[in-house]
Amino acid sequence: MKFLDVKTDYAFKKVFGSNENKPLLIRFLNSVIVFNDNAKIKDLTIEDPYNIPMLKGMKDSFVDVKAVLDNDTKVIIEMQVLNHKGFEKRVLYNMAKNYSMQLHKSEDYHLLNPVIALSIVDFIMFEDSNKVINNFKLLEKEEFINYSDDIELIFIELPKFNKELNQLKTLQEKFIYFIKHSDNLTLIPKELEDIKDALATINEATLTPEELELQHKRKEFIYIQKSSIDLAQEKGFEQGVERGIEKGLKQGIEQGIEQGIEQGIEQGIEQGILSVAKNSISQGLDNQTISTITGLEIDQIENLRE
């Protein structure tokens, strides 16, 4: 038994963005989103459901699923495989756009419904946090007074999730494990019986040849992108090291020359003073006079006499 990688767009959209799997999406969202008074999603409508021809032209490293909940809250679920410059701003932009587009000209602001942006990322976003899931809302800075529940950002960082199958307890953990490890499974383990319908959806044996071909091409595209980024980072690091060594050598040589000149001057002055002292001794001058002329201590002059 072989399963697709849910982190790619075709598999992710097939599992969470198809109308026949709407109950799966409801269970997943209920496991990661906490509503006021612990309310649960009872129903939702998926916008632009899974469709192979629609997905063919996609050339990005992410895919999103948009759903409207039974309380009119809009949820944007995004699977992002590769990090890129401006990703955080793009999440904010998409949320703001979806929030503002609800109103038509001359309509009242009270008609705006909440928007939740749920981003599942296959990279580390928040280095200072050990939490797998980070939730952001509009709060007052010091006293954390809630401004509004209309805007909410939720991030799930897959690399931070390190639980093994036998450690899974909650439905939330099972879904995150499924998203992270689906392509490494060869059977439906008993620990994932709760979401076996999700695994059945991406069982390669149940897919059409067209779906399999598109999935494999998509995975290859993402792999090439990731490899290109890794190579660029590696070359950048190597060039940085080389430049650092060159700069260090140059500074070392400059400092060495400077120190050498200083030491040479110091040694020259010292030798000159000793020569004057020796000549003074040979001319029969006393120690005090020689000390006055050269600045040497009396015991140093005595050592020269000996």
Secondary structure by P-SEA (a helix, b strand, c coil): ccccccccaaaaaaacccccaaaaaaaaaaaccccccccccccccccccccccccccccccbbbbbbbccccbbbbbbbbcccccaaaaaaaaaaaaaaaaccccccccccbbbbbbbbbccccccccccccbbbbccccccccccccccbbbbbbbcccccccccccccaaaaaaaaaacccccccccccccccaaaaaaaccccccaaaaaaaaaaaaaaaaaaaaaaaaaaaaaaaaaaaaaaaaaaaaaaaaaaaaaaaaaaaaaaaaaaaaaaaaaaacccaaaaaaaccccaaaaaaaac
